Amino acid sequence: MTSEEAAVQKLQSWLNKKTRVHASDGRIFDGRFVCVDRDQNVILADTDEYRIEKADEKRFMGLVVVPGKHITKFEIQQLDPDAIA
């Protein structure tokens, strides 16, 4: 398996997993990972938005596209126990 095939397989294993994306403007998006493109833009479904200054407030956003150039951190919140390696 090539490294590109391994990367694609890893991304496919993350599909529909609960995900948190931190943006450069201080926003945090919690949603379900549905897509990424070659420019590293991430699409999340069923997404809530949080702002650092108002961490206890959330806003439902639905389907969002987070531009790859603004992503500072990407976390999969829901991993399969045997996927941790």
C-alpha positions as CSV (number, residue, x, y, z in Angstrom):
1,M,0.0,0.0,0.0
2,T,1.4,3.4,-1.0
3,S,1.4,6.3,1.5
4,E,-1.3,8.0,-0.5
5,E,-3.5,5.0,-0.3
6,A,-2.9,4.8,3.4
7,A,-3.8,8.4,3.9
8,V,-7.1,7.9,1.9
9,Q,-7.9,4.9,4.0
10,K,-7.2,6.9,7.2
11,L,-9.5,9.7,6.0
12,Q,-12.2,7.2,5.1
13,S,-12.1,5.7,8.6
14,W,-12.9,9.2,10.0
15,L,-16.0,9.7,7.9
16,N,-19.1,10.4,10.0
17,K,-17.1,10.6,13.2
18,K,-17.7,13.4,15.7
19,T,-15.0,16.0,14.9
20,R,-13.8,19.3,16.4
21,V,-12.1,21.9,14.2
22,H,-10.4,25.1,15.6
23,A,-10.2,28.1,13.3
24,S,-7.7,30.9,13.2
25,D,-10.3,33.5,14.2
26,G,-10.9,31.7,17.5
27,R,-14.1,29.8,16.6
28,I,-14.5,26.1,17.3
29,F,-16.7,23.9,15.2
30,D,-18.1,20.6,16.5
31,G,-19.7,18.4,13.9
32,R,-19.7,15.2,11.9
33,F,-16.8,14.9,9.4
34,V,-18.2,14.4,5.9
35,C,-15.5,15.6,3.5
36,V,-12.1,17.1,2.8
37,D,-10.6,18.2,-0.5
38,R,-7.1,18.6,-1.9
39,D,-6.9,22.2,-0.5
40,Q,-7.6,20.7,3.0
41,N,-11.0,22.5,3.2
42,V,-13.2,20.5,5.7
43,I,-16.9,20.0,5.5
44,L,-18.8,19.2,8.7
45,A,-22.5,18.3,9.1
46,D,-24.8,18.9,12.1
47,T,-22.3,21.5,13.3
48,D,-22.3,23.7,16.4
49,E,-20.1,26.8,16.6
50,Y,-18.4,28.0,19.7
51,R,-16.4,31.2,20.2
52,I,-13.5,31.3,22.7
53,E,-14.8,34.5,24.4
54,K,-18.3,32.9,24.8
55,A,-17.4,29.2,25.4
56,D,-20.6,28.4,27.2
57,E,-22.7,29.7,24.1
58,K,-23.2,27.6,21.1
59,R,-24.9,28.2,17.8
60,F,-26.2,25.5,15.5
61,M,-24.7,26.0,12.0
62,G,-25.8,22.8,10.2
63,L,-23.5,22.1,7.2
64,V,-20.3,24.2,7.2
65,V,-17.1,24.4,5.1
66,V,-14.0,25.4,7.1
67,P,-11.3,26.7,4.7
68,G,-8.1,24.7,5.1
69,K,-6.0,27.8,5.4
70,H,-7.9,28.8,8.5
71,I,-7.7,25.5,10.4
72,T,-5.4,25.5,13.3
73,K,-6.4,22.2,14.9
74,F,-8.4,19.2,13.7
75,E,-9.5,16.6,16.3
76,I,-11.5,13.4,15.8
77,Q,-13.6,13.1,19.0
78,Q,-15.0,9.6,18.5
79,L,-12.4,7.0,17.6
80,D,-12.8,3.3,17.4
81,P,-10.9,1.7,20.3
82,D,-8.8,-0.6,18.0
83,A,-8.1,2.4,15.6
84,I,-5.7,3.9,18.1
85,A,-2.2,2.9,17.0
